[in-house]
Amino acid sequence: MAHREFKQKIYAEFARIGNALGSARRLELLDLLAQGPRYVEALANETDMSVANVSQHLQVLRQARLVEAERTGTKALYKLADKHVLDLWLTLRSVAEDRLAELGQLRREVDIDNENSLVPRDELELLIQDRQAVLLDTRPSAEFQHGHLPEAISMPIDELPERLHELPQDRPIIAYCRGDYCLFADEAVALLREKGFEAHRLEGGWPEWWSEDRAIVGKEG
């Protein structure tokens, strides 16, 4: 194979990944699959897309080997191909944060919580081990069951108002959710503070924690 022919073919292969990532809806699907496997119908419900549209996007991701599907009866359960795909998504996000001022403006427009209240991931393990704080996972219970941070209590955001009595008021509450661009934890912190709790949000969330190879409970792929 000639040098130029090799170059053309190899960059065409790289472009398959770029093309698969070149859709806002496919990036949203990857972000959801970072929380755990999902059926097409569940993805359609969360993204307000039709089942047919979701299926088409998943096929593009599958052809690029970014997601895999496992048959369970007549349905296909989709998941990220491996942790490298999560790393790719988080790296893309990080580059966007560094290069696109518009992203920072959007974050400021929707942020509920003040960044000063963030608990760094590096500090969390010590706080939990010493029982100095309570850790809340505010994602849907199915995501918690797939994988979660050690010592976390599952308390989905829609259940939190009715379960406040389960939480101690003599220790800080640290909430986390699907990551930097998920608002479940911010909403939980706002509600908890309104009810008299000391509450903080964890820096990042499940995807960032998993990507850094920190200890987890449950499955990771």
TATA-V212321 format. One record per run of one state. SS is the DSSP state (hx for helix, st for strand, lp for the rest). FROM is the first residue (numbers start at 1). TO is the last residue. If there is no record, write none. Layout:
BEGIN
ss=[SS;SS]
from=[FROM;FROM]
to=[TO;TO]
END
This chain:
BEGIN
ss=[lp;hx;lp;hx;lp;st;hx;lp;hx;lp;st;lp;st;lp;hx;lp;hx;lp;hx;st;lp;hx;lp;st;lp;hx;st;lp;st;lp;hx;lp;hx;lp;st;lp;hx;lp;st;lp;hx;lp;st;lp]
from=[1;3;22;24;34;38;40;48;51;64;67;73;75;81;83;100;101;111;115;118;120;121;130;133;138;141;147;150;153;155;157;161;164;167;172;177;184;195;199;203;206;212;216;219]
to=[2;21;23;33;37;39;47;50;63;66;72;74;80;82;99;100;110;114;117;119;120;129;132;137;140;146;149;152;154;156;160;163;166;171;176;183;194;198;202;205;211;215;218;221]
END
